[in-house]
Amino acid sequence: MSDPIPTRSVERLFPFVLRAKILMIGRDTLRTNKGKLHFVLITDDISEKVRAEILEDFKHYPVVQHFGPADLEKHFGVKGAKTIGFMKSGLAQSIYAELKEHRINQHVTPTKPPEPPALPPGKKD
């Protein structure tokens, strides 16, 4: 018989988040730093109204819903936070890859505006 392969938990990467200083805390901070944002993490107990606001405000970014406020306090030392973000980095990409299954919004693809019809040669507007 073979031993089961131990599962690796995303929490093992969290101490590096603090060292790398890629954590942003709170919706206001995230809104003002959208250019640096890789993805948003919200807690499981967030209200539906706030959840809808976050999904609207950050529709162009992955939004992941996982963990509780106690977990955020334990891993990152932030009390009462229900919304955090991770700055663009290789570490943020690795964390997101492991939390991707908890994403609650879909990727938004920008739509291309329709092109005006071509005018036949010799015709002018």
N, C-alpha and C positions, 0 to 999 in steps of 0.2 A: 504494500500500500504506500502511496505517496502522501507526503504532508500537504495540507492545503496551502495555497499561496496566500501569504498575509495580504490583506487589503490595505492600501495606503490611503490615509485620510488627508484631505485638503488642509486640515488644521496644522499639519506639520510645516506648512509654508508660512503660516501667519506670523511667527516671530520675525521672519525676514521682512515682512511688510513694514513693521515698525522701524527696523534698522534702515531700510531703504527709503523711508519717509514718503511712501506712495499712497498713504491713506488720507482720504478727505472725509470729513464728518459733517453731516447735516445737509439738508436740501439747498439752503442758501449758498453754502460753500460750493456745492456741486454746480449750481446754476451759474455762478460767477467764474467757474473754471472749466467750462464745457470743453474747451480746446485741449485740455490736458487729460480729460476723462476717458478711461477705457471701458469700464462697466460700473453699474450701480447694483448694490446689494441692499435689499430691504428685509426686515424681519417678518417672521410668520404671523405675528400678532398685530400688524399694522392695520389701521381702519380702511374700509373699502373706499371711502372718500379720498383719503390721502394716497392710497394705492393708485386710484384713477388719475389723480393729479400728477403723480410721479410718472406714470405711463405716458401721459400727454407731454409733460415737460421734457422727458428723456426718450422720446419715441425713436430717435436716431441712434440710441445706445442700447446695448443689451441690459435688461433689467432682470436680476435674479432674486427670487424670494426664497430665503433659507435661513435657518438659525433663529434664535430668539434674542431679545435684548441682553439676557444674562450671558449668552454665549459671546456676544460682542464685547461685553464688559470683561469677561474672562480672557478672551484672546487678544483684545486690543486696548483694554483699560479705559474704555469709553462708557460712561454711565448714561443710561436713558436714551441712547441713540437708537433710532430705528431705520435710519438711512445713512449708508456710507458709500463711498465711491473709491475706486482704485485708479490711480494715474497710469497713463500709458507706460508700459514697461514689459520686459520679458517675463518678470515675475507675475504681473497682472494677467498676462496671457496664459500662463501656466495655471493660475488659480481659476480663471474663467473656464478654461478647458475642463477642469474637474467639476465645476459647478454648472456647466452648460445644460445639464438635464433639468435644472430647476429654473431655467429661463421662462419668464411669463409673458414676454412680448415677442412679436415676430420682427424679423429684419424688414426695414422699410427701404424699398428700392425707389429712388427718385424717378418720376415719370418724365419722359421727354415730351416737350410741347409739340403738337402737330405742326409739320412744316406747311407753309402756304403752297397751293398748287402752282406748278410751273406754268409760266405764260408762254404761249406759242411764239416762235420767232417773229419779230416785226411788230408785235403788239406792245404797247406801253401803258402803264397805269395812268 
